Amino acid sequence: MTILCRCENIETSEGVPLDVTGVAQVKVMVDDELLGYACEQFLGKSVMEIKSVILQTLEGHLRAILGTLTVEQIYQDRDKFATLVREVAAPDVGRMGIEILSFTIKDVYDKVEYLSSLGKTQTAAVQRDADIGVAEAERDAGIREAECKKEMMDVKFIADTKMADSKRELEMQKASFNQEVNTKKAEAQLAYELQAAKEQQKIRLEEIEIEVVQRKKQIMIEEKEIDRTEKELIATVRRPAEAEAYRMQQVAEGQKTKKVLTAQAEAEKIRCIGEAEAASIEAVGKAEAEKMRLKAEAYQQYGEAAKTALVLEALPKIASKVAAPLAKTNEIVILSGESSRVTGEVTRLLAELPVSVNALTGVDLTKIPLLQKMTTSQCQAAI
């Protein structure tokens, strides 16, 4: 069973009231005699009642022990305080057949801030001691650091001096070695350059001989190329040109012959056409002359009658020319109030006709005997 013991406002040996909480682990002993004691004490009681009896016993011993100790003893050595409580309470609870397995102090505090003040004092003292310790440690550390630095600088100076000496000796040896090496290198370089110049001269002589041979070969090739080009020009230019010239000459001669023959044929054609046209004109002229001669003889034979026939033949042509402006006229309307005036108008027009004919042809119709014998109706019909 776990028993929680709590004591409040219990004064210590110094009269400081404290609140203390402890936890106890207990059990019933299994020994026959002790088990009989437990049965005598707790048979018929509940677990809560058993815990209450044990709790009161433990709390009594806890109060009694708190009154004999100081606050510092209780607070600083809780294990000793718990052991003391367990040792004092163990015989009493043992006679009830109960064994205390463990007892620990869970909490210790007060309401008058005694513990906090004690803690502050202790804290201040600890802080003071800590600061003093830190300062002393820093002082010792600074002194030791300075001593170490001095030793380090001494050692470093000695080491640097030795290193400088070693480095100087090394540089002197390197300079000596470099001088010997450079001398050998210069001699070797001069010998190499001299030998290289000799070899280069030999190579140049060989190259000149090769260039001479190549130039001779090139000249031979160029001469052969010139011959080939000349033959090629003869074959591809001269011969075709000569053939083309001969062809053009033959074509020109053929054109000339063609033009000569064409001109001769054209002249012959023109001559034949001219002769035919001349013969035709001559025949037409002769026919016209014969026609005119016959007309002249007929006019001479018939006299005035022939002239009248010519005039009558010409009258329809004259009438057509005179009536040409009226060709598009559908009808002519003569306005007159009396029917007898229409006849008068027609008669007047016919009376003016000879004058118009005489003005146009120079023939006086009034002097032609045939027309003098014709009546007005006949003249109208003739017109």
C-alpha positions as CSV (number, residue, x, y, z in Angstrom):
1,M,0.0,0.0,0.0
2,T,1.1,3.6,-0.7
3,I,0.6,6.0,2.2
4,L,0.8,9.8,1.6
5,C,1.9,11.6,4.9
6,R,1.3,15.3,5.2
7,C,2.2,17.5,8.2
8,E,1.4,21.3,8.1
9,N,2.8,24.1,10.3
10,I,5.1,21.8,12.3
11,E,7.8,23.8,14.1
12,T,11.3,22.7,13.9
13,S,13.8,22.9,16.7
14,E,14.4,26.6,15.7
15,G,10.6,27.3,15.8
16,V,10.3,27.7,12.0
17,P,6.9,26.3,10.8
18,L,7.2,23.9,7.9
19,D,4.9,21.9,5.7
20,V,6.4,18.4,4.9
21,T,5.0,15.8,2.6
22,G,6.3,12.2,2.6
23,V,5.4,9.0,0.8
24,A,5.6,5.5,2.4
25,Q,5.4,2.1,0.8
26,V,4.1,-0.6,3.3
27,K,2.9,-4.2,3.2
28,V,1.6,-6.9,5.5
29,M,4.3,-9.2,6.8
30,V,4.1,-12.9,5.8
31,D,5.8,-14.3,9.0
32,D,3.2,-16.4,10.9
33,E,3.7,-14.6,14.2
34,L,3.7,-11.1,12.6
35,L,0.8,-12.1,10.3
36,G,-1.1,-13.0,13.5
37,Y,-0.4,-9.5,14.8
38,A,-1.8,-8.0,11.6
39,C,-4.9,-10.1,11.9
40,E,-5.4,-9.1,15.5
41,Q,-5.1,-5.4,14.5
42,F,-6.9,-5.1,11.1
43,L,-9.1,-8.2,10.7
44,G,-12.6,-7.0,9.8
45,K,-11.4,-3.5,8.7
46,S,-11.4,-2.0,5.2
47,V,-8.3,-1.0,3.3
48,M,-9.1,2.7,3.9
49,E,-9.2,2.1,7.7
50,I,-5.9,0.1,7.6
51,K,-4.3,3.0,5.7
52,S,-5.7,5.5,8.2
53,V,-4.2,3.7,11.1
54,I,-0.8,3.4,9.4
55,L,-1.0,7.1,8.3
56,Q,-1.6,8.4,11.8
57,T,1.3,6.4,13.2
58,L,3.7,7.6,10.5
59,E,2.5,11.3,10.8
60,G,3.0,11.1,14.6
61,H,6.6,10.0,14.3
62,L,7.1,12.5,11.4
63,R,6.0,15.4,13.7
64,A,8.1,14.2,16.6
65,I,11.3,14.0,14.4
66,L,10.6,17.5,12.7
67,G,10.6,19.0,16.2
68,T,14.2,17.7,16.8
69,L,15.8,18.9,13.6
70,T,16.7,22.3,12.1
71,V,15.4,23.6,8.8
72,E,18.8,23.2,7.2
73,Q,19.1,19.6,8.3
74,I,15.7,18.7,7.0
75,Y,16.1,20.6,3.7
76,Q,19.7,19.8,2.9
77,D,19.7,16.1,3.9
78,R,16.3,14.7,3.0
79,D,17.5,11.1,2.7
80,K,18.9,11.1,6.3
81,F,15.6,12.7,7.5
82,A,13.6,10.0,5.7
83,T,15.8,7.2,7.1
84,L,15.4,8.5,10.6
85,V,11.6,8.6,10.3
86,R,11.5,5.0,8.9
87,E,13.8,3.7,11.7
88,V,11.8,5.4,14.4
89,A,8.4,4.3,13.0
90,A,9.3,0.8,12.0
91,P,9.0,-0.8,15.5
92,D,5.6,0.6,16.1
93,V,4.1,-0.4,12.8
94,G,6.0,-3.7,13.0
95,R,4.1,-4.7,16.1
96,M,1.0,-4.3,14.0
97,G,2.3,-6.8,11.4
98,I,3.2,-4.0,8.9
99,E,6.6,-3.6,7.3
100,I,7.8,-0.2,5.9
101,L,9.4,-0.9,2.6
102,S,10.4,2.7,1.9
103,F,9.9,6.3,3.1
104,T,10.9,9.4,1.1
105,I,10.4,13.1,1.6
106,K,8.4,14.4,-1.3
107,D,8.2,18.1,-0.5
108,V,9.4,20.6,2.1
109,Y,8.2,24.2,2.1
110,D,7.2,27.0,4.5
111,K,4.8,30.0,4.4
112,V,7.2,32.5,6.0
113,E,9.8,32.4,3.1
114,Y,12.5,31.0,5.4
115,L,13.6,28.5,2.8
116,S,13.7,31.1,0.0
117,S,15.7,33.5,2.2
118,L,18.1,30.7,3.0
119,G,18.3,29.9,-0.6
120,K,19.0,33.5,-1.5
121,T,21.7,33.8,1.0
122,Q,23.2,30.5,-0.2
123,T,22.8,31.6,-3.8
124,A,24.5,34.9,-3.1
125,A,27.3,33.2,-1.3
126,V,27.6,30.7,-4.1
127,Q,27.5,33.4,-6.7
128,R,30.1,35.4,-4.8
129,D,32.4,32.4,-4.5
130,A,31.8,31.7,-8.2
131,D,32.7,35.2,-9.3
132,I,35.8,35.1,-7.1
133,G,36.7,31.8,-8.5
134,V,36.1,33.0,-12.1
135,A,38.2,36.1,-11.4
136,E,41.0,34.1,-9.9
137,A,40.7,31.6,-12.7
138,E,40.9,34.3,-15.3
139,R,43.8,35.9,-13.5
140,D,45.7,32.6,-13.3
141,A,44.7,31.9,-16.9
142,G,46.0,35.3,-18.0
143,I,49.2,34.8,-16.2
144,R,49.6,31.3,-17.5
145,E,48.6,32.5,-21.0
146,A,51.2,35.3,-20.9
147,E,53.8,32.8,-19.7
148,C,52.8,30.4,-22.4
149,K,52.9,33.1,-25.0
150,K,56.4,34.2,-23.8
151,E,57.5,30.6,-24.0
152,M,55.9,30.3,-27.4
153,M,57.5,33.5,-28.7
154,D,60.9,32.3,-27.4
155,V,60.5,29.0,-29.1
156,K,59.1,30.6,-32.2
157,F,62.0,33.1,-32.4
158,I,64.5,30.2,-32.0
159,A,62.6,28.2,-34.6
160,D,62.3,31.2,-37.0
161,T,66.1,31.9,-36.6
162,K,66.9,28.3,-37.3
163,M,64.4,28.3,-40.2
164,A,66.0,31.5,-41.6
165,D,69.4,30.0,-41.3
166,S,68.3,26.8,-43.0
167,K,66.5,28.8,-45.7
168,R,69.5,31.0,-46.4
169,E,71.7,27.9,-46.7
170,L,69.1,26.3,-48.9
171,E,68.9,29.4,-51.1
172,M,72.7,29.6,-51.4
173,Q,72.9,25.9,-52.3
174,K,70.0,26.4,-54.8
175,A,71.7,29.4,-56.3
176,S,75.0,27.4,-56.7
177,F,73.1,24.5,-58.2
178,N,71.1,26.8,-60.4
179,Q,74.3,28.5,-61.6
180,E,75.9,25.2,-62.5
181,V,72.6,24.0,-64.1
182,N,72.1,27.2,-66.1
183,T,75.7,27.0,-67.3
184,K,75.2,23.5,-68.5
185,K,71.8,24.5,-70.0
186,A,73.4,27.4,-71.9
187,E,76.2,25.2,-73.2
188,A,73.7,22.6,-74.2
189,Q,71.4,25.2,-75.8
190,L,74.2,26.7,-77.8
191,A,75.3,23.2,-79.0
192,Y,71.7,22.4,-79.8
193,E,71.2,25.6,-81.7
194,L,74.4,25.1,-83.6
195,Q,73.5,21.6,-84.5
196,A,70.0,22.7,-85.4
197,A,71.3,25.4,-87.7
198,K,73.5,22.9,-89.5
199,E,70.6,20.5,-89.8
200,Q,68.4,23.3,-91.0
201,Q,71.0,24.3,-93.6
202,K,71.1,20.7,-94.9
203,I,67.3,20.6,-95.0
204,R,67.2,23.9,-96.9
205,L,69.7,22.6,-99.5
206,E,67.5,19.5,-99.9
207,E,64.4,21.6,-100.2
208,I,66.1,23.8,-102.9
209,E,67.0,20.7,-104.9
210,I,63.5,19.4,-104.6
211,E,62.1,22.8,-105.7
212,V,64.4,22.8,-108.7
213,V,63.2,19.4,-109.7
214,Q,59.6,20.3,-109.1
215,R,60.1,23.5,-111.2
216,K,61.5,21.5,-114.1
217,K,58.6,19.1,-113.8
218,Q,56.2,22.0,-113.7
219,I,57.7,23.6,-116.8
220,M,57.4,20.3,-118.7
221,I,53.8,20.0,-117.6
222,E,53.1,23.6,-118.6
223,E,54.6,23.0,-122.1
224,K,52.5,19.9,-122.5
225,E,49.5,21.8,-121.3
226,I,50.2,24.6,-123.8
227,D,50.4,22.0,-126.6
228,R,47.3,20.4,-125.4
229,T,45.5,23.7,-125.2
230,E,46.6,24.7,-128.6
231,K,45.4,21.5,-130.1
232,E,42.2,21.8,-128.2
233,L,41.7,25.3,-129.5
234,I,42.3,24.1,-133.0
235,A,39.9,21.3,-132.6
236,T,37.2,23.2,-130.7
237,V,37.5,26.7,-132.1
238,R,39.5,27.0,-135.3
239,R,38.1,24.0,-137.1
240,P,34.5,24.8,-136.1
241,A,35.1,28.4,-137.1
242,E,36.4,27.4,-140.5
243,A,33.5,25.1,-141.0
244,E,31.0,27.8,-139.8
245,A,32.7,30.3,-142.2
246,Y,32.4,27.9,-145.1
247,R,28.8,27.2,-144.2
248,M,28.1,30.9,-144.0
249,Q,29.8,31.4,-147.4
250,Q,27.7,28.7,-149.0
251,V,24.6,30.1,-147.3
252,A,25.4,33.6,-148.6
253,E,26.0,32.4,-152.1
254,G,22.7,30.4,-152.0
255,Q,20.9,33.5,-150.7
256,K,22.5,35.6,-153.4
257,T,21.5,33.1,-156.1
258,K,18.0,32.9,-154.6
259,K,17.6,36.7,-154.5
260,V,18.9,37.0,-158.1
261,L,16.5,34.4,-159.4
262,T,13.7,35.8,-157.3
263,A,14.4,39.3,-158.8
264,Q,14.6,38.0,-162.3
265,A,11.3,36.1,-161.8
266,E,9.7,39.2,-160.2
267,A,10.9,41.4,-163.1
268,E,9.6,38.9,-165.6
269,K,6.3,38.9,-163.7
270,I,6.1,42.7,-163.7
271,R,6.9,42.7,-167.4
272,C,4.2,40.2,-168.2
273,I,1.7,42.0,-166.0
274,G,2.7,45.4,-167.7
275,E,2.4,43.9,-171.1
276,A,-1.0,42.4,-170.2
277,E,-2.2,45.7,-168.6
278,A,-0.9,47.7,-171.6
279,A,-2.7,45.4,-174.0
280,S,-5.9,45.6,-171.9
281,I,-5.7,49.4,-171.7
282,E,-5.0,49.5,-175.5
283,A,-8.0,47.3,-176.2
284,V,-10.2,49.3,-173.8
285,G,-9.0,52.6,-175.3
286,K,-9.7,51.3,-178.8
287,A,-13.2,50.2,-177.7
288,E,-13.9,53.6,-176.0
289,A,-12.6,55.4,-179.0
290,E,-14.7,53.3,-181.3
291,K,-17.7,53.9,-179.1
292,M,-17.1,57.6,-179.1
293,R,-16.6,57.6,-182.8
294,L,-19.9,55.8,-183.3
295,K,-21.6,58.1,-180.9
296,A,-20.2,61.1,-182.7
297,E,-21.4,59.7,-186.0
298,A,-24.8,59.0,-184.5
299,Y,-25.1,62.5,-183.0
300,Q,-24.0,64.0,-186.2
301,Q,-26.5,62.0,-188.1
302,Y,-29.5,62.6,-185.9
303,G,-28.6,66.2,-184.8
304,E,-31.1,67.7,-182.3
305,A,-32.8,64.4,-181.7
306,A,-29.6,62.9,-180.3
307,K,-29.0,65.8,-178.0
308,T,-32.6,65.4,-176.8
309,A,-32.0,61.8,-176.1
310,L,-28.9,62.6,-174.1
311,V,-30.9,65.1,-172.1
312,L,-33.6,62.7,-171.5
313,E,-31.1,60.1,-170.4
314,A,-29.6,62.5,-168.0
315,L,-32.9,63.7,-166.6
316,P,-33.5,60.7,-164.2
317,K,-30.0,61.2,-162.8
318,I,-30.6,64.9,-162.3
319,A,-34.0,64.2,-160.7
320,S,-32.4,61.7,-158.3
321,K,-29.8,64.2,-157.3
322,V,-32.4,66.9,-156.8
323,A,-34.7,64.6,-154.8
324,A,-31.9,63.2,-152.7
325,P,-32.6,65.6,-149.8
326,L,-36.3,64.5,-149.9
327,A,-35.5,60.8,-149.9
328,K,-36.3,60.5,-146.2
329,T,-39.6,62.4,-146.6
330,N,-42.7,60.1,-146.4
331,E,-45.1,62.7,-147.9
332,I,-45.5,66.4,-148.9
333,V,-48.6,68.2,-147.9
334,I,-49.6,71.4,-149.8
335,L,-52.0,73.5,-147.7
336,S,-54.5,75.4,-149.8
337,G,-58.0,76.5,-149.1
338,E,-59.2,75.6,-152.6
339,S,-58.7,72.5,-154.7
340,S,-58.1,74.5,-157.8
341,R,-54.9,76.0,-156.3
342,V,-53.2,72.5,-156.1
343,T,-53.3,72.3,-159.8
344,G,-51.9,75.8,-160.0
345,E,-49.0,75.0,-157.8
346,V,-48.1,71.9,-159.8
347,T,-48.3,74.0,-163.0
348,R,-46.0,76.6,-161.5
349,L,-43.5,74.0,-160.5
350,L,-43.4,72.5,-164.0
351,A,-43.1,76.0,-165.5
352,E,-40.0,76.6,-163.3
353,L,-38.4,73.1,-164.3
354,P,-36.9,74.2,-167.7
355,V,-35.2,77.1,-166.0
356,S,-33.6,74.8,-163.4
357,V,-32.5,72.3,-166.1
358,N,-31.1,75.1,-168.2
359,A,-29.1,76.4,-165.1
360,L,-27.8,72.9,-164.3
361,T,-27.1,71.5,-167.9
362,G,-27.1,74.6,-170.2
363,V,-29.9,72.9,-172.3
364,D,-33.0,75.0,-173.0
365,L,-35.9,72.6,-172.9
366,T,-38.3,75.2,-174.4
367,K,-36.3,75.1,-177.7
368,I,-36.5,71.3,-178.0
369,P,-39.2,70.6,-180.7
370,L,-40.2,67.3,-179.1
371,L,-40.8,68.9,-175.7
372,Q,-42.7,71.8,-177.4
373,K,-45.2,69.3,-178.8
374,M,-45.6,67.4,-175.5
375,T,-48.6,68.3,-173.2
376,T,-48.4,69.1,-169.6
377,S,-49.6,65.6,-168.6
378,Q,-47.0,64.0,-170.8
379,C,-44.2,66.1,-169.2
380,Q,-45.4,65.1,-165.8
381,A,-45.4,61.5,-166.8
382,A,-41.9,61.9,-168.2
383,I,-40.7,63.5,-165.0
